[in-house]
Amino acid sequence: MVANTIKFLLNNELVNIENLDPNTTVLQYLREEQFKSGTKEGCASGDCGACTVVLAELDSEKPSQLTYKSINACITFVGNLHGKQLITVEDLKDGAKLHHAQQTIVDNHGSQCGFCTPGFVMSSFALHKQNNKPNRAEVLEALAGNLCRCTGYRSIIEAAMTSSEGNQDDSFAKHYQQTLVTLTELDKLPTPTLNGNGNTYIAPQNIDELATELVREPKSTLVAGGTDLALSVTQNLAVVKKLVYVGNVAELTTIEETESEIVIGSALPYSDFIDTLHHYYPDLGDMIERIGAKQVRNTGTLGGNIGNASPIGDMPPALIALGATMTLHLNGKERTILVEEFFLDYKKTVLQTSEFIKSITIPKPLAGQTLKLYKISKRLDDDISAVLAAFFIEQTPTENGQKITNVRLAFGGMAGIPKRGLAAEAVLLGDGQGNSLTKELVAQAKEALATDFQPMTDVRASSKYRLTVAQNLIEKCYLELQSAQTREVIETRVVNY
């Protein structure tokens, strides 16, 4: 059963949307349909944060609770609002009383021209809804996707760090139970669709429904977070005829752990699995914190990052280095391949017509295995990589130290696809019996890497820069591993002493 309407709460008001072009973004809807102009457009690409709004939705693990997430309204399609509560800056205050997130900006003189202020307020609001006493690191993460040109960040950061403990009785807290009831009822509705201007949006609710939809209309465009797809609409004025939203498909939005593996659904947002990956692979968790900003990670997905098949996507090199696999689904049939087998050429993959990514499986680390990740970009946060290097090295103890028994060196930004440096790997691995990792061996691997890649020159970096950086990252990895081993020896001696 399909319902030709999108239903959600706009602040505390139930809204039905019909006969609206599904290419409409949440930002456009708020400003042009609802005439709510507090949410601003700064970049229309999810970079500046001026358009930040907050979505409240049922917690997948605890349906009796709500989660609050900041998102970029400028790159979120309006259909994605179905079954959620959309909160904007206009309705934060309770009567004449400013919300804590607003009042602290006033008290700390955190606004001048005011254009960016609503976005900062909404990012702070989302943070305090989940954590009423955030520390500086948590505040910086929450605000990293918001840019200000005139106030300066010190006062804004101080405002967001001001504890909201004891100040949580806002209008949303007062309506909390009613919101839960409403969203629970919306969750039971038939599959939502939206039609307008000859374009269609549909949000299947299970994997069979999704598979059937793609077989019926194989030229449909899948959308999850839309953090890249939406740019074709907002920046290039493209029109997507048929959007199929996968964020409501339960089988694609799970994370499971076995004794040896982590299985992540392709439509699960980064913010829902970053902690798990950080636990097993600290470098991977740290790198994910640099993918977009909090707003992007709240909607962007692992399946989208892989399926986009960009040569500068950050996750594929890491997954390739780890030997991760992915499960593909086509009308009830599934197959599993290595992530590195997915990419054929620039923007070309092994996906067959109507096939989609179901999940990604990442092996848990074993003793002696190390993953090192290096992202080279002009900014630390919220920037696209010039080079992404992922090094998986397995070493076993010998009488004279350590020898390499397995190695995978994967790179993004060095070719038309994410790709391994096989010649450099061969040097490090030697004859298969394993080499000791030495300075001389690293120098040989750096030379071999020049036969693996002939990078392109573009606006982010020249070919020479990319190759030189990639070579130097191999040496950086070696030095860090040596330092770690030295510390381990010293610590062992101290304990034994």
matplotlib code that plots the C-alpha trace (Angstrom):
import matplotlib.pyplot as plt

x = [0.0, 1.3, 0.2, 0.7, 1.7, 4.6, 3.7, 5.9, 5.8, 7.0, 8.0, 4.8, 2.4, 1.5, 2.1, 1.0, 2.8, 1.2, 1.9, 5.3, 8.4, 10.5, 13.6, 12.6, 15.1, 14.0, 15.6, 13.5, 10.4, 10.9, 11.6, 9.2, 6.3, 6.3, 7.8, 10.1, 13.2, 15.2, 17.0, 19.5, 21.1, 24.9, 26.4, 23.7, 26.3, 26.3, 29.6, 28.7, 26.0, 23.7, 20.9, 21.2, 17.9, 17.3, 15.4, 13.9, 13.1, 12.3, 15.5, 16.0, 17.3, 14.9, 11.6, 10.3, 12.9, 13.7, 17.1, 17.9, 20.3, 21.5, 21.3, 21.9, 18.5, 20.1, 21.1, 18.2, 15.2, 11.9, 10.6, 13.2, 11.2, 8.5, 7.8, 10.2, 9.9, 11.5, 12.7, 13.6, 15.0, 11.7, 10.1, 12.9, 11.7, 9.0, 6.6, 8.7, 11.5, 14.5, 15.7, 19.0, 20.8, 19.7, 20.1, 23.7, 24.6, 23.1, 24.9, 28.3, 27.9, 28.1, 26.5, 27.2, 25.6, 23.5, 23.4, 25.1, 23.6, 20.5, 22.7, 25.0, 21.9, 20.5, 23.7, 24.0, 20.4, 20.9, 24.1, 22.4, 19.4, 21.8, 24.3, 23.6, 27.2, 29.4, 33.1, 35.1, 35.9, 32.2, 31.3, 34.0, 32.7, 29.1, 30.0, 32.7, 30.2, 29.1, 31.1, 31.1, 32.8, 32.5, 31.9, 34.9, 34.5, 35.5, 32.3, 30.2, 32.1, 31.8, 28.0, 27.7, 29.8, 27.5, 25.8, 22.1, 21.7, 18.4, 17.3, 15.9, 12.2, 11.8, 8.7, 9.9, 10.3, 6.8, 5.5, 7.9, 5.3, 2.9, 5.7, 6.5, 2.9, 2.6, 5.9, 5.0, 1.7, 3.5, 5.9, 2.9, 1.7, 2.0, 4.9, 5.1, 5.4, 5.5, 4.7, 5.1, 6.3, 6.3, 8.9, 8.4, 9.8, 9.1, 10.5, 10.2, 10.0, 11.7, 14.3, 11.8, 9.8, 13.0, 14.2, 10.8, 10.7, 14.2, 13.2, 10.0, 11.9, 15.7, 16.6, 15.5, 18.0, 18.8, 19.1, 20.0, 21.6, 21.8, 24.8, 26.4, 23.4, 21.6, 24.6, 23.6, 20.3, 21.4, 24.6, 24.1, 20.3, 19.8, 16.3, 16.0, 13.0, 12.6, 14.1, 14.0, 14.8, 16.5, 16.7, 13.4, 14.5, 15.1, 17.5, 19.8, 20.0, 21.4, 24.8, 25.7, 28.8, 30.0, 33.0, 35.2, 33.3, 31.3, 28.4, 27.1, 23.9, 24.5, 21.9, 23.1, 24.4, 28.0, 27.0, 25.4, 28.5, 31.5, 31.9, 32.0, 34.6, 36.6, 36.7, 38.4, 40.3, 41.0, 42.5, 39.3, 37.1, 39.3, 39.2, 35.4, 35.2, 36.8, 34.2, 32.0, 30.8, 28.3, 25.4, 26.7, 27.6, 24.1, 22.7, 25.5, 26.0, 28.7, 26.7, 26.4, 30.1, 31.0, 28.2, 29.1, 32.3, 34.3, 38.1, 38.4, 35.8, 37.4, 36.0, 36.8, 40.6, 40.2, 37.8, 40.1, 43.1, 41.1, 40.0, 36.3, 33.6, 30.2, 26.9, 24.9, 21.2, 19.3, 15.6, 16.0, 19.4, 22.7, 26.4, 29.4, 32.5, 35.6, 35.2, 38.2, 36.4, 33.5, 35.3, 36.0, 36.8, 36.0, 32.4, 31.9, 31.2, 30.2, 26.6, 24.1, 20.9, 18.5, 21.2, 22.0, 24.4, 22.9, 25.8, 29.5, 31.4, 34.6, 36.9, 37.9, 41.6, 43.8, 47.0, 49.8, 47.5, 47.6, 45.5, 47.0, 45.1, 46.2, 43.9, 45.6, 43.4, 43.6, 41.4, 41.3, 37.5, 34.8, 37.1, 37.7, 40.9, 43.7, 45.2, 43.8, 46.2, 45.2, 47.9, 47.1, 50.2, 50.4, 53.6, 54.7, 57.4, 60.8, 64.0, 65.3, 62.2, 59.1, 58.5, 55.7, 53.4, 50.6, 50.3, 47.7, 48.4, 45.3, 44.9, 42.2, 42.9, 45.7, 43.8, 40.4, 39.3, 40.4, 43.3, 46.0, 49.8, 50.6, 54.2, 55.0, 53.2, 55.3, 58.5, 57.4, 56.2, 59.3, 59.3, 56.2, 58.2, 58.1, 60.6, 61.6, 60.3, 63.5, 64.3, 65.9, 62.9, 60.6, 62.8, 62.4, 58.6, 58.5, 60.3, 57.9, 54.9, 55.9, 55.2, 51.8, 50.4, 50.5, 48.1, 46.2, 46.6, 43.5, 42.4, 43.3, 46.8, 49.3, 50.3, 53.8, 52.5, 50.1, 52.8, 55.4, 52.9, 51.8, 55.4, 56.2, 53.1, 54.7, 57.7, 55.4, 53.7, 57.0, 58.2, 55.0, 55.2, 58.8, 57.9, 55.0, 57.2, 59.8, 57.2, 55.9, 59.4, 60.0, 56.6, 57.3, 60.7, 59.2, 56.4, 58.9, 61.3]
y = [0.0, 3.4, 6.8, 9.8, 12.2, 13.2, 13.7, 15.1, 17.5, 21.1, 22.1, 20.9, 21.1, 18.1, 18.9, 17.0, 17.7, 16.7, 17.7, 19.2, 18.5, 16.0, 17.8, 20.5, 20.8, 21.4, 24.9, 25.8, 24.3, 26.3, 29.6, 29.4, 27.3, 28.0, 31.5, 30.7, 32.8, 32.1, 29.3, 30.8, 29.8, 30.4, 27.9, 25.4, 22.6, 21.7, 23.6, 26.7, 25.6, 28.7, 26.4, 24.1, 22.7, 19.8, 16.6, 14.6, 11.0, 7.8, 6.2, 2.9, 1.1, 2.8, 3.6, 5.3, 8.0, 10.7, 11.5, 15.0, 15.5, 18.6, 18.5, 20.7, 21.8, 23.0, 19.4, 17.4, 16.5, 17.3, 13.7, 12.7, 14.5, 11.9, 10.5, 13.0, 16.3, 19.3, 21.9, 25.4, 28.5, 30.3, 28.1, 27.5, 30.2, 29.4, 32.3, 35.4, 33.4, 32.7, 29.1, 28.4, 28.0, 31.5, 33.2, 32.1, 33.6, 36.9, 36.7, 35.9, 38.5, 35.7, 37.5, 40.5, 40.5, 37.5, 35.7, 32.6, 32.8, 30.6, 27.8, 28.0, 28.2, 25.0, 23.1, 24.1, 23.2, 19.7, 19.2, 20.2, 18.0, 15.0, 16.4, 19.2, 19.7, 19.3, 19.8, 21.9, 19.0, 18.0, 21.7, 22.0, 18.8, 20.1, 23.5, 22.4, 22.6, 26.2, 29.1, 32.7, 35.6, 38.5, 37.5, 35.3, 31.8, 32.3, 33.9, 31.3, 28.4, 29.8, 30.2, 26.6, 25.3, 27.0, 24.2, 23.8, 21.5, 22.5, 24.4, 21.5, 22.3, 23.9, 23.7, 20.5, 18.8, 19.9, 18.3, 15.3, 12.6, 13.9, 14.1, 10.4, 9.4, 11.3, 10.0, 6.5, 6.8, 8.2, 5.3, 2.9, 4.7, 3.0, 3.7, 7.4, 8.9, 12.4, 13.5, 17.0, 18.5, 15.0, 13.8, 11.1, 10.2, 6.9, 5.6, 1.7, 0.3, -3.1, -4.7, -6.7, -3.5, -1.7, -4.6, -4.7, -1.0, -1.0, -3.9, -2.0, 1.2, 0.4, 4.0, 5.2, 7.2, 5.9, 8.5, 8.1, 11.2, 12.9, 14.9, 14.4, 13.8, 17.0, 19.0, 18.1, 19.7, 22.8, 23.5, 22.1, 22.6, 18.9, 17.3, 13.8, 12.1, 9.3, 9.4, 6.2, 6.9, 4.0, 5.5, 3.8, 0.2, -1.5, -4.1, -1.3, 0.7, -1.8, -2.5, -5.9, -7.4, -11.0, -12.4, -11.5, -8.9, -5.7, -5.6, -2.1, -1.5, 0.6, 3.3, 3.7, 7.3, 7.7, 9.1, 5.8, 3.7, 6.0, 5.0, 1.3, 1.7, 4.1, 1.4, -1.2, 1.1, 4.5, 6.0, 5.1, 6.8, 9.9, 10.0, 9.7, 12.8, 14.7, 13.5, 16.6, 18.0, 16.8, 17.7, 15.7, 12.7, 12.7, 11.9, 10.7, 6.9, 4.3, 2.8, 6.3, 7.0, 3.7, 3.7, 7.2, 5.7, 8.9, 8.5, 10.9, 9.3, 8.8, 5.4, 3.1, 3.2, 2.4, -0.5, -1.8, -1.7, -3.7, -6.3, -5.4, -7.0, -5.8, -7.6, -6.7, -7.4, -7.9, -8.9, -11.4, -12.7, -11.6, -11.8, -10.8, -9.2, -7.4, -3.7, -3.2, -5.4, -2.9, -0.2, -0.6, 2.8, 6.5, 6.4, 2.9, -0.1, -3.8, -3.0, -4.6, -3.0, -2.8, -4.1, -2.2, -2.3, -4.0, -4.0, -3.7, -6.2, -5.1, -7.7, -7.0, -6.5, -9.4, -9.3, -7.8, -5.9, -2.1, 0.3, 3.7, 6.4, 9.8, 12.4, 15.2, 18.3, 22.0, 22.3, 19.9, 19.7, 19.5, 19.3, 17.0, 15.0, 15.6, 12.3, 9.6, 6.9, 3.7, 1.3, -2.1, -3.9, -7.2, -8.1, -11.1, -11.3, -12.8, -13.3, -10.0, -8.0, -8.0, -9.2, -8.2, -11.0, -9.1, -5.6, -3.6, 0.0, 1.7, 5.3, 7.8, 10.7, 9.0, 7.4, 7.3, 4.8, 4.0, 1.7, -0.4, 0.2, -3.3, -2.7, -1.0, -3.8, -6.4, -4.6, -4.6, -8.2, -9.5, -13.1, -13.9, -15.0, -11.6, -8.7, -6.7, -3.1, -1.0, 2.4, 0.9, -1.2, 1.9, 3.8, 1.0, 1.0, 4.7, 4.2, 1.4, 3.5, 5.7, 2.7, 2.2, 5.6, 8.5, 10.9, 13.7, 17.4, 19.3, 22.3, 20.4, 19.3, 18.7, 15.2, 15.7, 16.8, 13.9, 11.3, 13.0, 13.1, 9.5, 8.4, 10.4, 8.9, 5.5, 6.8, 8.6, 5.2, 3.5, 6.1, 5.9, 2.2, 2.3, 4.8, 2.7, -0.4, 1.5, 2.8, -0.8, -2.1, 0.7, 0.1, -3.6, -3.0, -0.7, -3.2, -6.0, -3.9]
z = [0.0, -0.9, 0.4, -1.9, 0.9, 3.1, 6.7, 9.5, 12.4, 11.6, 15.1, 16.9, 13.9, 11.8, 8.1, 5.0, 1.7, -1.6, -5.2, -4.6, -6.7, -4.7, -5.9, -3.5, -0.6, 3.0, 2.8, -0.2, 1.4, 4.6, 2.9, -0.1, 1.1, 4.8, 4.6, 7.5, 6.7, 9.8, 8.1, 5.6, 2.4, 2.4, 0.1, -1.0, -0.7, 3.0, 3.8, 5.8, 8.2, 7.8, 6.8, 9.8, 11.2, 13.6, 13.0, 15.9, 15.2, 17.1, 18.5, 16.5, 19.6, 22.1, 20.3, 23.5, 23.1, 20.6, 19.0, 17.9, 14.9, 13.2, 9.4, 6.4, 5.0, 1.8, 0.7, 2.2, 0.0, 1.5, 1.2, 3.8, 6.4, 6.5, 10.0, 11.7, 13.5, 11.8, 14.2, 13.1, 14.8, 14.8, 17.4, 19.9, 22.3, 24.7, 24.6, 25.2, 26.8, 24.5, 24.4, 26.2, 22.9, 21.9, 25.3, 25.6, 22.2, 23.5, 26.8, 25.2, 22.4, 19.9, 16.9, 14.7, 11.3, 12.4, 9.1, 10.4, 13.9, 13.3, 12.1, 15.2, 17.5, 15.9, 16.1, 19.8, 20.3, 18.9, 21.0, 24.2, 23.6, 23.7, 26.2, 28.6, 29.8, 26.7, 26.9, 24.4, 22.1, 21.9, 21.2, 18.5, 16.8, 16.9, 15.5, 12.9, 10.1, 10.9, 9.5, 10.8, 9.0, 11.4, 15.1, 15.8, 17.2, 20.8, 22.0, 20.0, 21.5, 25.0, 24.4, 23.3, 26.2, 28.8, 30.6, 30.0, 33.0, 34.7, 31.5, 29.6, 30.2, 26.8, 24.6, 23.0, 26.4, 27.3, 24.1, 24.3, 25.0, 22.4, 19.8, 20.6, 20.1, 16.8, 15.3, 16.4, 14.5, 11.5, 11.6, 11.0, 7.8, 4.4, 2.2, 1.5, -2.0, -3.4, -6.9, -8.5, -11.8, -13.3, -10.7, -8.1, -4.7, -2.8, 0.4, 0.6, 4.0, 3.6, 1.3, -0.7, -1.5, -2.5, -4.7, -6.4, -7.0, -8.6, -10.9, -11.9, -12.6, -12.9, -13.9, -10.4, -8.4, -4.9, -2.2, 1.5, 3.0, -0.4, 0.8, -2.7, -4.9, -3.8, -5.1, -8.6, -8.0, -6.0, -7.8, -11.3, -11.5, -12.4, -12.1, -10.7, -12.2, -9.7, -6.2, -4.1, -0.5, 1.3, 4.8, 5.8, 4.8, 8.1, 6.7, 5.4, 8.7, 11.1, 12.6, 13.9, 15.5, 15.4, 17.1, 14.1, 12.0, 12.0, 9.5, 8.7, 6.7, 3.6, 4.7, 8.3, 8.9, 9.9, 13.3, 14.1, 13.6, 14.1, 17.8, 17.0, 14.3, 16.5, 19.2, 16.9, 14.6, 16.3, 13.1, 11.2, 13.8, 13.7, 10.0, 9.9, 12.2, 9.2, 6.7, 6.1, 9.4, 12.1, 9.9, 7.0, 9.2, 10.6, 7.2, 5.0, 4.7, 4.1, 1.1, -0.4, -0.1, -1.8, -4.4, -5.5, -6.8, -6.4, -6.6, -3.6, -1.4, 2.1, 3.1, 0.2, 0.6, 4.3, 3.5, 0.8, 3.1, 5.7, 3.2, 3.8, 1.7, 0.6, 0.0, -3.1, -3.5, -6.7, -6.5, -3.7, -4.7, -3.0, -3.8, -1.7, -3.2, -1.9, -1.7, -4.0, -6.7, -6.7, -8.7, -12.4, -13.7, -12.9, -11.7, -13.0, -10.7, -10.9, -9.9, -12.3, -13.4, -10.4, -8.0, -4.8, -1.9, 1.2, 3.7, 4.3, 6.4, 8.2, 9.9, 13.4, 14.1, 15.2, 17.2, 15.2, 12.8, 12.4, 10.4, 9.7, 7.9, 6.6, 5.1, 3.3, 2.7, 2.9, 6.0, 8.9, 9.1, 6.5, 3.4, 0.4, 0.3, -2.1, -1.0, 1.3, 2.3, 4.1, 5.3, 6.7, 8.1, 9.9, 11.7, 13.6, 16.2, 15.3, 17.3, 15.7, 16.0, 13.7, 10.1, 7.8, 6.9, 5.3, 3.9, 1.9, 0.8, -0.6, -1.8, -2.8, -5.1, -6.9, -9.7, -11.4, -8.7, -5.1, -5.7, -4.0, -4.5, -5.5, -6.5, -3.2, -1.3, -3.1, -2.0, 1.6, 1.6, -0.2, -1.2, 0.8, 3.8, 5.3, 5.6, 8.6, 8.2, 7.8, 6.6, 3.5, 2.7, 3.0, 0.6, -2.0, -1.4, -2.0, -5.4, -6.3, -5.6, -8.6, -10.9, -9.2, -9.8, -12.2, -10.4, -12.2, -11.6, -10.6, -8.4, -5.2, -6.0, -8.8, -9.9, -8.5, -5.1, -4.8, -5.6, -3.3, -0.4, -0.9, -0.9, 2.2, 4.0, 3.7, 5.6, 8.1, 8.8, 9.2, 11.7, 13.7, 13.9, 15.0, 17.7, 18.9, 19.1, 21.0, 23.5, 23.9, 24.7, 27.2, 28.9, 29.1, 30.7, 33.2, 34.2, 34.4, 36.5]

ax = plt.figure().add_subplot(projection="3d")
ax.plot(x, y, z, "-o")
ax.set_aspect("equal")
plt.show()
